[in-house]
């Protein structure tokens, strides 16, 4: 049931400056956080070289899948903000006790949008994303059953992150953050290439580690708000030392995955060497967050590390394509 308080924007005195509705909707959809979207570039580069007859279909399917991903993710983030506003966690995490976080990033907390407006935006973008992904499947040169199933699962699960089934409220937040990235690489790759690849699976998991290793730092910062609403993230469930060990283990696992892929022949022998800059940045991120105690700076470094990672994954695919073409 919608209350009157949810209907009217609440612009607090001394709060952030008012913005246009369009800008507020863009903030609600987190359009400035684009780090899932390069998954399509990783997938397309992994599918090289394509047969000439499939190039146009591959490009069309990838473009439609990308647009669909933008709308689906905007929908998921809007639903997340509605839940965070209703249960009070966003108000706590972006409240006066944490002045370093820009409240305008949460339009409901800032009073720029009502809950009704946010829900309307969430459902409209969800419908648009579904239509675009259906069009991507129709335009694709291949439609393996597993890729179509992954696409459908991505749509359903993305909307359930903190709304509906509330996956992140039942201990699966970390798995979701990584799994979404994995699926966004695998599904378009399957539609374009028409086959499964172990090397692409490794790349998909490494890509998914990027959002995951930003999220666990955010969760470390958001412990008070998440605990207040019973959101069982690893940071809430573990002791401070246990959480630090957990994040460190995830960082090590990212390196070990690439090393194991190179050692077993699943990836080229040089793949682990190519990805070493990511490992170095992970060490710096960990030291910044858990040794120097600057969690939000470590989170920002995580975004930059992820961007280095997906650029190196694309480079690995281009180098592999060159080796195959010789």
Buried (B, 14 or more C-beta within 10 A) or exposed (E): EEEEEBEEBEEEEEBBEEBEEEBBBBBBBBBEBEBBBBBBBBBBBBBBEBEEEBEEBBBBBBBBBBBBBBBBBBBBBBBBBBBBBBBBBBBBBBBEEBEEBEBBBBBBBBBBBBBEBBBBBBBBBBEBBBBBBBBBBEBBBBBBEEBBEBBBEBBEBBBBBBBEBBBBBEBBBBEBBBBBBBBBBBBBBBBBBBEEBEBBBBBBBBBBBBBBBBBBBBBBBBBBBBBBBEBBBBBBEBEEEEBBEBBBEBBBEBBBBBBBBBEEEBBBEEBBEBBEBBBEBBEBBBEBBBEEEBBBBBBBBBBEBBBBBBBBBBEBBEBBBEEEEE
